Structures are given as C-alpha cells and as structure tokens.
Amino acid sequence: MPILPLETPKPKPIMILYNVTVCIDNDVKDDWMEWMQKTHIPDVMNTGLFLEYKMSLILGEENEKSTTLAIQYLCKDIADFEKYQSKYAQKLQADHNARYSGKFGAFRTLLRVISQDKMTRN
C-alpha cells in the first residue's frame, strides 16, 4: 500500500474587527439610525469584504445632547480590510460626513481577533 503524504493544515486567517464609534447628536439620532441600518451599513456589507456586523449602544454614555454607538465589522483578514480602505472607505465616509456634518464625532479602531466562539444554549 502506498504511503500518502500528510497534508499540512492551512493556518487560520487572522480575522480583523473594524470598530467605528460614533457620538451622534440626539436631534438627528432617529434619522441617523434609520439611514445607518437601511443605507450605510448595507453599502459597507455589499462590498463583500465583511462577514458580519453589529451595531451596539455604548452604555453609560447617554445624555440629553448625544448618543454614542459602536458599529463593528468583521473581516476575514487584513488584506480584505486594506482593500475596503483603498476602494470603498473614502466614498462611504464622505457620504456620511455630507449627510451629518457637524452633528457627530467618530473614531475608528482596528482590532485583531485573538479568540472567538459562540455559545449555543438549549
């Protein structure tokens, strides 16, 4: 019987989490939330470079003037993130800035996913 070569397992890609934290003025918050969920986030996801997203309210940051949220996009590797940055980010950010100029503050954070799991409950 011939000896078959052992297949070397492929290394897992290093996944990247792109976090965008936005502090939006409350007088435009409802419009912003709708636009983000119906237009902006679908446009980002339709680039095909992100696997999933989450939009979350940052607790303890609420006040009468503004609300702070985080939008997290997961991509399979740094190459996909860099492609997003070079091909799509500038236009998508410009669209956001044109619509909400002077009504928000934002910062972006890039994270390397070290460990990930999902728990299923019965």
Secondary structure, DSSP 4 states (H G I P E B T S, - for coil): -PPPPPPPPPPPP--EEEEEEEEEETTTHHHHHHHIIIIIHHHHHTTS--SEEEEEE-TT---SSEEEEEEEEEESSHHHHHHHIIIIIHHHHHHHHHHHTTSEEEEEEEEE----------
